[in-house]
Amino acid sequence: MKLETIKIKNFRGYQSETIIPVSNLTAFIGKNDAGKSTILEALEIFFNNSLVSCEREDLNVNADNNQIEISCVFSGFPEDLIIDAANPTSLAAEYLLNSENRLEIKKVFPATAAKPKEKVYIICNHPTIENGNDLLTLKKTELKQRATQTLNIPSENFNGNVNSSIRLAIWNSFDNLELQETELLVDKEDTKKVFDTLKSYLPLYALFQSDRQSKDDDKEVTDPMKIAVQQALSELTAELEYIKEQVRNKAIDTANRTLEKLREMSPELANALIPEFKTEPKFDTQFKLTIKSEEDIPINKRGSGIRRLILLNFFRAEAERLRAQNQGNQIIFAFEEPETSQHPDHQEMLIEAFKELSNTGNSQIILTTHTPALAGLIPLNSLRFIQKNGNDRTVELGTEDVFIKVADTLGILADPISKNANAILLVEGKSDVAFVNHTATQLKSGGHITHTFEDKRIALVPIGGCGNLKHWTTLRLIEQFAIPYGVILDSDKGTNEEQANVNTIQELKDKGVKACLTLKREPENYIHLDVLNLPAGSTFTFTDTCDAKVLIAAQKISRKQNVLEDYWTLMTVDQIREVEKHNDNGVEKYEFTEMFTDLLSIV
């Protein structure tokens, strides 16, 4: 299941109900004490209530009652649920979805005790008509009585051994169920069974906090390893379910044989007894995984930077693994101030790993930051701006209207631009700077263009991709510099981003800006195979639209880390001319030669 929305009420600084949409990658931005970490910790309480647990002191000081409320809204819930003797039903059939056809679970913590005990509700568009509004709370005998005695429904209209069948027959007997939004308490009978079943589908939630003392079981290290165990178990669900079913069947068979013997001695007592499993086995508590240094020095005794480097590479490893597969439970990685104790280069690598993870299909990333450089690496539509509003908090989505607030709050500045620059060329990332500079140098040396961008004092500024916050920041600074600028973007050809990039470039052109898209997916797709040092007889190749950098990196042909910077800079002018050549309606053209000639004419 995928988390779509968080709702918080009466929790710490959030008094009125605050609705917070989340996406695959969500970054909460705001000043210190704005309430960023509160959201991450509210989710920890909702999913785990262990690393952070709900306490009486968490009640908002201005709350008009003593109820702390934390709700999560999900999509991607299972179509079928088995809650009754292997007979499937569904959330829709049981009227357990909200008005937007989403699964909404609310946890309420009455702040009357030091450690409040949760009450769980499913917020749903549920029948409210008399005799049809409480069916999920009734036992099987009570359901049968309701159907046959109260409502006079023929017994042949339902399967008397299956609760969901009886409920369906009852609901079908009404002309109007009078559906209304209902807070359905999950506390007994099939309401509890439904929630117990849903628990196994809920996302795994892992919170990494920035400001904690190191302990022997430091969660900065152990949590990723626990997640690794949970992931492994989630991928073995079918095998584990088979084992549980075999144990259940054999145990119940033994219990039934015992009752048969008891029935010979006391039929009345035997008929009143039913074998039932009370709890599910917790396999994840049976496996322990850790990482030790070769000198047997515990990881928690190393510096915080080292521990966070382990985290960094955990996320990078997950990104690489999940690119190739999409299975197991959804995972939500929540990271408080990932910039803590990290070199700026590592911060950038961490954000790149987050981006990759968020695009794998079964991972969501939620983080907080108040560091300008880090915020500038995150797509604008992933930002959530938080600020105090009297005694409450407001959360605004990352749009252009919110941009100025974010920039003013964090003091975001674009990359330094030389005061003597005659123009600016915006590129997607730092590796694109190396790509453009090397290409221009080689083409000039071969006599195919007359100048490099450096020759004409055209500053190359990485913006972090189309739609990035730094993109808009830089554009605003360009207007202040009052100098011309151009743009080169990856086309992302063959991906979902292709059309958006085409539209962005067209909008810039309509404003008179020189703007270009690569014909192939991205610069890595132009790398000449001869510079890859492939083994003899290798048949490795890639197309114009595949993820070339991933395919090249997967070859493990060297220890190089950045595909574009490390391989493109080995290209000769002849190799560049070979890969840039293309046919345009029967006319032979050279893409970068023509593109650069046009961009150089800015000055």
N, C-alpha and C positions, 0 to 999 in steps of 0.2 A: 504494500500500500504506500501511496505517496502523500506526504504532508502538504496540504494546500494553504491552510489558514490556521493561525493561532489566535485565541481569544483569551484575554486576561482581565480579571476584575477583582478589585479589593486586594491585590497582591502588591505589597511594598508601595512603590510610587504610582501604581496604576489603580486609580479609584474607580472611575466609570469603566464600563466594558470597552476595551481597546481591541480592535480587529486588525490583525497583522497578516497580510498575504505573504507567502513565501514562494520561492521558485527553486529551480535546481541549484542555483548559487545565489545566496542572499547575504548581504553585508549590512550590518547595523552600524550607523555612523552618528556620532553626536559628541558633545562635550562630556567631560568626566561627570559622573553622577546623573547622566541624562536618563539612564534606565536601560542601557544596552545589555549588560550582563544579566539583568533581571529576566529578560526574555529567555536567554539560554538556560538559566537556572530553573525557570518555570517549566521548560521542556524536560529538564532532568528530573524534576519532581513528577511530572506527568508520566514519563516513560519508566523511570527507575526508582525515584525517591530514595536514593542511596548515597551517592556522592554528595548531593545536596538534598536535604529532606525538609518537608514543610514544617514550620514552627509557628507557635502562636504569635510571636513577634513579627511574622511576615504580614500580618493583617494591616492594611492601609490605615493610617491614623485617623483619616476622615471617613472611613467606611460607615455606611448607615446600617450595616448589620455585621454579624461575625462570620460571614461565609466567604472564604477565599475560593475563587473559581478559576480553573485553568481548563480550557477546551482546545481540542484539536479536530480539524476537519480533514478528511482523507478522500482521495480518489483511488482508483485501482484496487478496490476491495474485491474479495473473491466472489465469483458469480454464485457458487453453491456453498452452503454450509451444512455440515453434518452434525446435528445436535440431538438426533433421536434415532437410535438403533440403525445407523447407517442409511437412513432415508434423508436425502438431501432436501434442503429448503433454501431460501435466499433472503437477503436483507430486504429486497423489494417486496417479496411475497409476504414477509412478516411486518411490513409497514415500518421499517426501521431506518429509512433514509430521510434526510431533511428535505425541505422544499426545493432544494437545488439538486436533489438526487445524489447527495454526498453523505458519507458516514461521519456523523458528528458525535464525538464522545466528550462529555464534560465530567471533570473530577472536582468535587466540592470538598473543601477541608474546613469543618467548623472550628473556629479558633477559640474553642472553650477548654482545650487541653494543651499542655506544653508541646506535645507531638500529635497534632490532629490526625485522626483516622479518616481516610478518604471515603466519600460516597460517590459511586459512579452512576452517571446517567447517560442514556443515549437520547440525543435531541432528534426527534423524528416527527414526520407528518403522519400521525397515528390516529386510528379510530377513537372517537370519544363517545359514540353512541352507547347507551346503556346495554349491558350484557355483551358488548363487543369491545370494550375498552380495557379489559384486564386479563385477556386470554393468556398472555405470555407468563402470567404469574400463577396460573392454575395448574394443579396436578392433573394427571391423566383421568383419574376418576371424576374429578370436578369438571373437567372439560366434557366428558361424556354426559354427565348429569345436565350441564348447561345446554348441550346440543339436543339431547333426547327428551328431557323432562321439562326444561324451561322454554325451549324454542320449538319443540316438537319436530326436530329434523330427523327423517328416517335414518336408521343406522346404516342402511346400504349406501348412503351418500358419502360415507367416509370410512377410512381404515381406523378402527377403534384402537389399534396398537400404536398408531403414529400421531403424536400430538399435533404436528403441523397439518396433517390431513383433517383433523377435527376442527382446528382453528379456521382452516380455509372454508370448510363447509358452513361454519357459523357466520363468518364474514360474508360469504356468498348469499346467505339467507336474508341479508338486509338490502334494502333499496338504496340507502344512503348511510355511509359509515361515519359521516360528519367528521372528516379528517381535519385535524388541527395540529399546530406545532405543540409537541408534548415533551416534557422532561420525564422520560421513562426510567425509573429507578432500577438499577441492576442489582438485585439483592436475593432473588429466590427463583426457583424452578427454571423455566426456559430462558428468562432474561439473563440469569447467571450463566446458563449453559452457552448461550449465544456469545456473551462476552468472553467466557473462558476459551471458546473456539477462536474468537477474533484475536486474542492475545498472541497466538502463534503467527499471525499475519502482520502484526504491527511492526513498523520499522525498528531496527536496532538503533539505539541512540547513544552516541559516545561524546561526552563533554570533556574538553581539554581546557583547563583553567590556567591562567598565566601567573597568578600570585598566590602560591601555596608553599608551605614548608615541605622539604623533602622528607619522605618517610621510607621505611624499609619496603613498603609495597607501593611506592610512588606510582600513581595512576598515569603519569605522563608516559611511563614505559609499559606498565602492565595493561592499561586499557587497550592499546592497539593489539596486544597479544591476546587479550580476552576476545576482542572483536574477531581476530583471526580464528580462534576456536569456534566462536559462534557462527562465523561464515562457513567453516568446514562442516559444522553440524547441519546448517541450513541447506547445504548442497547434498547432504545425505538424508534428507527428510524421508524419501521413499523407503530407504533401507531401515531407518529408525522406526518409522511407522509400522513396517512389517514386523520388526522385532517386538514392538509394544503390543501389536495385535495378537501375535503368537502367545506372548506371556499372558495377555488378558484372557484369551480364549481358554488356554490351559488352566489358568487359575480359576476362572468362572466355572469351567467344567468340573473341577474338583469341588468347588463350593456347591454346585448344583447336585452333585452326587451325595454330598454330605446332607443336603436338605432332603433328598429323596429318602435317605435312611432315617432322618429325623421325622419325616412324614409318617413312617410306619409306627412310630411311637407317639407322636403328637401332631396330628394333621393340622390342627388349628394354629399352633405355633409355627410350623413349617410354612404354611400358606401366607403368614404375615411377614416372612423374612425374604428379602431380595438381595442378592449379591451385587455389590457396586464398588467400583474403584473410586477412592476419594481424591487421590492426587495423581498428577502426571509425573513421571520421572524427570529430573532435572539433569540432563546429560552434561550441560555446560559446566556444572560445578565439579564434575569428576575429572576434568582435564586442566592441567596447569602448564602454561608455556611462558618461558622467560628468556632473556638474553643476557649472557655473561661475557665480560671481557676475557681475553686470553690470560690475563694476569689474575683472574678470579676476583677482580675488583667489582663490587656490585655497581650496577648502572646508576642507582640512586645516589651513589657517593661521588659520581662525576659531576661536572659543572652543568648548570642549567642549559647552557648552549649546546653541550653534547647531548643531553637528553632530548632537547628539541630537534637536534639534527636527526636523531633516531626517528622522531615523529615525522619530520620532513620526508625522510626516505620511506617511511611506512606509507605515507600518502602517495608518493611517487610510484612505489611498487603496486599499490592498489589501482592507480590509474592505468598502469601498464597491463595489469591482469584483467581489469574490468573492460578494457577496450576490446579484448578478444572474446569476452563471454558476458552473458546477461542472465544470471540466475541467482537464486537465493533471495532472502529478504532484502527489502529496501534498507539502506543504511544512511543514517543522518549523522554526519560529522559536524560537531559544533566546536568552534575554536575561538577562545577569548584572546584577543590581541595577539595574533600569530607572529607579530613583529618582535615580541619580547625576546631578548637575549639572542637575537639573530643578526648576522651580517646582512646589509642591504641586498647583496646578491642572493643570499639564501631566502630572504623574504620574497624576492621576485620568483625564485624557483618554486617556493611553496604556493604562491598564488597560481602559478602555471599548473601545478599539480592539482590544485583545487578546481581550476577550470576544466581540466581533463576529466577529473573524477565526476564533476557535475554533468558531463556530457555522456557518461557511460550507460545511462538508462536505469540504473538501480542505486544511485547514490545522490544524496543532497548535501550541500555544504552550507552551513550557517556560521558566520563569523562576526566579530565586532572589531572595530578599530577606530582610532582617532589620529592615525598617522597619515599625513597627506600623500606621501609617496605610495603607500599601500592602497589607499582609496583610489588613487589615480590609475591603478592597474586593473580595476574592477569595472565591468560594463555598467553603464549608467542605469539600465533597467534592473540591475541586481541590487541597487542601493536602496536602503531604507533609512530615512533621516528622522532621528528621534530628538525631541526637545521638550523641556518642561513647559507646561501651560498652566500657570497657577499652581494648584495642588495636584495636578494631574500630568499626564504625558500624552503627546501626540506622535503618531508615526505616519510619515508621508512617503509615498513611493518616489523612486528616483526618476523624475521627469525633468525636462528643461526648466519647468517652473520652479522646481525645488533646487535646481543646480546652484543658483546664487547663494542660497542658504548654506548648502554643503560647502561650497568654496569659501564663504566667509567664516564658517565655523572652524574649518580645518586649515585655512590659510593655504590652499592648494596653489601651487605655481607650476607652470610648465617647465620642461627641461631648459636649461640656460641657452639663450640664443645670443650669438655674438652681436655686439652693438654695430659692427660694420657690415652685417649681413645685408646683401642687396635683395634677397628673396628667401623664402622658406619652402622646403619640400617636405611634406608630411608623409611618413612611411609607417607601417604597422608596428614594427618592433626593432629592437637593437640589432638583431641579426639582419634585418632588411637594410640597415645602414651599411653594413659590410657588403651586402649583395650589390647595392647601388654603386658604392664607391669603387669596388673591384671591377664591376662591369664597365663603368664609365672610363676607368683608367685603361683597361684592356682595349676598349673600342677606340679610344683616342690614340693609343700606341699603334693600332693597326690602320689609322687614318680614316676611320669610319665616322667619327664625330670630331668636332674641332676643339672642344673644351671638356673638362670635367666640371662637376658641380662645385668643387673646391676652387677651381680656376675662376669661376664667376661669382664666388662668395655666396653660393646658395646653401643655406644651413639645412642639414637633414635632421628632422625632429621626429623621433618615434612617438606614436600616439597610442599604441597598445591595441589597435584594432578598431574597426568600424563600430560606432556606437559607444565608444569608451569615454569615460568622464574626462580623461586628459585630452581627448580629441576636442571636446567643446571648449575646455579651458584654453587650449592652445589657439583655437580659432579666435577666441575673444582677444587674446594677446596680439594676434596678428593684426586685428583691426586697429589696435592701439599703435602698433608699429607703423601702420600705414605703408606696408611694403607688399608687393605681390606674393602669392604663394601658389603652389601646385600640390597635387595629391597623387600618390600611388597606393592602390589597395590590392590585396589578393582578390581574385574573382570568387574564390571558394566554389569553383565550378563543380557541379554534381552534388552539392550539399544543399541543405535547407536555407543557407544564408546567401545563396547565389543571387536571387532576385532582389533581396534587400540591398546588396552591394551595388547591383546595377542601378537601382533607384537612387541610392546615395550619390553615385557618380553623376547621374543625369541631373540631379538637383544642383550639384556644384557647377556643372557645365552651363546650366541655365543661368547661373549667376555670373558667368564669364570666367570661372576658374578653370585652369588647365588640370584636368583630372583623368586618371587612367586606371584601368583594371588589367590584370594579367590575363592572357588568353587561356592559360592553363590554371589549374586550381590554385597554386601558389609557387613561389620561386623554386622550392625543392623539386618540383615536377620537371624542372629544366636541367637538373644536374646531369652532366655527361657521365655515362657508365664507366668510361675509361679512368676517371679519377677516384673510383670507389675501391680500387685494389681488390677486385673480386677474384676468387680462386679460379684457376684454369678450368675451362669447361662449364663454368657457371651459366645457368640459363636465366638468372635473375633479371627482371625488368619491371617497369611500372608504367601506368597509363597517365593520360593528362588529367584525370579526375580522381584518381585514388589518393590515399594519404601517403604520399611518397616518403615523407620524413620518418613516419612510423615503419614503413617497409624497409627503408635503408637502415634505420637504427636496429631493426630486428635481425639484420644480416650479421651483426656483431663482427664486422670486418676489421674493426680497430677499436681502440679505447676512446675514440672521439666522442664528445658529449653534445656538441651543437652541429647538427647535420649541415645547415646552410653555411655557417661561418667556417666550419672546418673543411668542407668539400668544395663549395663554390669558389673560395679563394684560391683553389688549385687549378681552376679552369684557365686555359689559354684563350687568346682572342679567337683562334680558329674553332675551338670547341664551343665558345659562346656563340659565334656566328652559325655554327651547325645547329645548335639547339633552339636558337631564336628564329630560324628560317621557317616560314610557313607559306601556304598557298592561299591567296585571297582572290577567288573567282578567276583562277588561271594566271594570276599575277604573283610572282615570287617577291615576298616581302621579308623584312627583318625587324622583328617586333621591338626589341630594346633599342636598336639603333634609331628607329623612327620615333619611338616614345621619348627617348632621352633628348633627341634633337628638338622635339616640340617643347619639352619641359625646360630645356636650357634657354629657349627663346623668351622665357619669362623676363629675363634681364636683358 
